[in-house]
Amino acid sequence: MRQHLIPLERCEVCVGAGFIQGIFHRMDCAGCNGGGFVMPDGTALDYPRLVEQLRLRLAISGAERKRLQQALERAGLQPVEGAESGYQGNNKKGAGGAHFTGD
């Protein structure tokens, strides 16, 4: 069975937070079952369906982020190297010009 996206809206009870702050503790929002999202008619999703919808949205946003990152790299606007590039070679920031990263 193929899973499909269901249009969801932000819960108006908790304003999308998934919890309500009580006087002494935080409680899961009863309006959205703690998910922060509801169906367009305002009904809450059950947990398995909520997890499925959030997982699908996470996969879609991850793929979109990867596609946009590749487009930036092709345009030369984003460096291809990662954080490890700061650890390569000598940056001459330590005592006497030694390598120092500040970690």
N, C-alpha and C positions, 0 to 999 in steps of 0.2 A: 504494500500500500504506500503510495507516494504521499509525502507530507506537503501541505501547502500553507502559505502564510494567511493568517486571519487578520483582518484589519483590527488594530487595537488602539485604544485611546488611553490617555493618562487618567488615573483614578482621581476624581475630584474630592474624595473624602480625605485622602492623605497627600494629595497633590503630587502623586507619583513617587513618593518616598517608600511606600510599602509598610510604614509603621506610623503609629500615632503616639505622641509623647504624652503619657499620663502624668499624674502628679508625682508619683514615686518611681515609675519605671516606664520603659517603652513597650508597647504592645503591637503585635501584628495588626495591620489594618483589616477590619472585617469586610470592608467594601470590595477589596481586591484580593483577599487571602494572602496578603503580604507581598504581592508581586509588583504593585505599582501600576498595573495595566488592567483594563477591563474591556469587555466587548463594547461595540458601539452603542448597544442598548443599555449599557451600564451594569450588566451581570458579570460576576467574577468568573474566571476560568478555574477549573480544578487543577491541582498541582501537576499531574503528568502532562496535561495540555499546555499549561503555562511554561513548564520547562521546555517542552518541544518548541513552542513559539519563540522563546528567548534564545534557544540554541540555533534555530534557523536564522534569526536576525543577527546573531553574533557571527555565524558563518558568512552571511551576505556582507556584513560590514567589514570583516577581515579580508574577503576577496576584493572588495572595493578599495580598501586601504592599500592592498598590495598592487592593484592596478594603477592607482594614482601615484604610488611611490615609484613604480617603473616608468611612468610617464614623466615624472620630475627628473629622474636619472637620465632618461633619453634626451631631455631638453637641456641637461647640464645645470639644472637649478638646485639639485640636491646631491651632496657627495655620496659616492657609493660606499666609502669606507665607514666602519662603525666606530664604536667607542674604543676598541682595542688599538686604533691608530695612535692614540695618545701615549701608549705604552711602548711603542717601537722607537728605538734610537734614543739619543740623549737630548733632553730638553734644556740642559744646563741651568736648571732652577735650584739645584741643591747646593750644599756648601762646597766651594771650590769648583763649581761647574759640574757637579755630579748630577746624575739623573734622580729627580725627585717628583713623585706624582701626587703626594699629599694624602695618600690613602691611609 
